[in-house]
Amino acid sequence: MLLKTKRLTLCPFTLDDAERVQKLAGEWEIACMTANIPHPYPLEIAIEWIRFHEKDRKEGKLYPFAIFLKSDLLIGAISIKVNKEAYRAGMGYWIGKDFWGNGYTTEAAEEVLRFGFDRVSPQSHCWHGINTKPRFYTRIGESWPQKRRNLTTTCLSLWSI
């Protein structure tokens, strides 16, 4: 499963990504804004986190993507979490602090939302979460309601994973 944007490639993580995940996600500025990343972030936890992805993807519960620049540099993560019984889905993300302020999160989120609505959970009426910066929420939230014909009420929000 590979998604591409103008500047990014979004794809499943591999165990080869674990050290880079540990380095980026283990920074205090990332860990303090996320629900599931400890600080310090041991390599073993990064490896375990990546190993669970395939199982969750097969079960249709979680669709995690590594965010790579076109230069093949891993800069972050973005995931869709689906609750099909409740017709809900959420998105979580983190971007390495050296890459903040370049619009990468917005670009990745727009592509992952497109993937989510079109291929994962088109019946979801609500995308939800916590800890989203208002500016990011506004950029993503304003662009999607009008793009989804059958979405009558939009309550898009996101969380930092």
N, C-alpha and C positions, 0 to 999 in steps of 0.2 A: 504494500500500500504506500504509494508515493504521491505527494501533493507538491505542486510547484507554483511559485509566485514569481514576480519580476526579479526579486533579489534573493529568494529563499527556496530551500528544499526542505520539505517536512516528510519524515520517514520514521519507521520504527527504530527504536534504540537497539544496539547490539552490545554485547559484553565489552567490546573494544571501546565503547563510549564511557565506561564506568569511571575511569580516572578523571576524565574531563568533567563529567557530571559532579563528581566529588569536589573538584576544584571550584567550579562555578557555583553550584548550589550550596556549597559549604561556607561561602562568604556570609558574614554576619548580616549584611544588608539584604540578602536573599532569605536566609533562614528566619530572620525576625518577622518577615512579612508573609510567611507561609504557615499552613496548618500542619504539614507533615514532614518538614525537613528539620532535623536536629542540628545544633551547632555545638561542638564541631561535628562534621558529617563524615563518619568513617567510610572507607572504601567498601567494606563488607556490606554496608547498608545500601550503597549505590548499586552494587552488584545484585543484591536481593531485590531491590526495587525494579531493576531491569528484567530480572527473571520472571517476575509476576506478570509482566505486561502481556505475554502471549496467552496465558490462561484467561486473563480478564478480557482480552480482545476476542478470543474464541467464544466466550460466554456472552458477548455482546454488552458487557457492562462498562468497559473503559477502552478508549481509543487514544493511547498516548503517542505523541510524535516528538522526535528530536527536531529541533530547529537548527538548520545549517545554513550558513551563508553559501552563496554559489561557489565560493572558494573552498568548500568542504570543511569549514571551521564550525564546530558545534558551539552554539551561543545560548541555547536554552531548551525549554520543554513546554509543550502545550498539550492538553488532554481534553477529551470529551468524556464525561461520565453520564451514562444513560440509565434512567429508571423508566422502563417501558410500561410497567403497570400503572404508574402515575402520570404517564405522558409528559415526562419532564426530562430535561437534560441540563447539564451544567458544563462549564469550561473552567479549567484551571491552567495556570501558566507561571513560569518564571523565566527571566532573561538575565544573563550574566551582567553585573553592574557596569562593566566596561562597554556594554552595548546599549545602555539606556539612552533614550532621547533620539533615537534614529527611526522610530516608527516600525521597528521590526515586530513588536508584539501586535500592533494593530494589523499589520500585513498578514501575519500568521493567523491571527484570530479570524479575520474575514474569510480566509481560505478554509479554515477548520470549521467555521460555522456553515459555509457552503456545503462542505463534506457532510457535516452532521445533519443538516436539513435534507439534503438530497439523497444520501446513501445510508445513514445510520438510523435516524429517528425522525422521519418526515412528519409523523403524527404528533410530535411534541409541540405542545402549545405554550410551554414555559421553559425558558432557560434561566437557571438560577445559580446563586453562589454567594460568597462573602469576600471581603477585603479587596474590592476593586477600587482603583483610583477613579474619581468622578470623571475626569477628562477622557480617560480610556473608555469608560462605560458609555459616555455620551457619543463618542466617535463610532463605536461598534453598535450601540443600541439604536442610534438614529438611522443607520444604514440598512438595517435588516427588516423592520416591519413591513415597509412598502415592497420589499422583494419577495415576500411570502404571501401569495394570494389567499391562502386558507388560514392565515394566522390572524384571528380576530382580536385577541388581546395579547400584547407583548409585555412580558415581564422579564426581559433579558437581564441577567446579571451574571457575574463571574466570580471565581475565587482564585486565589493564588495557591498552587499546589505545593 
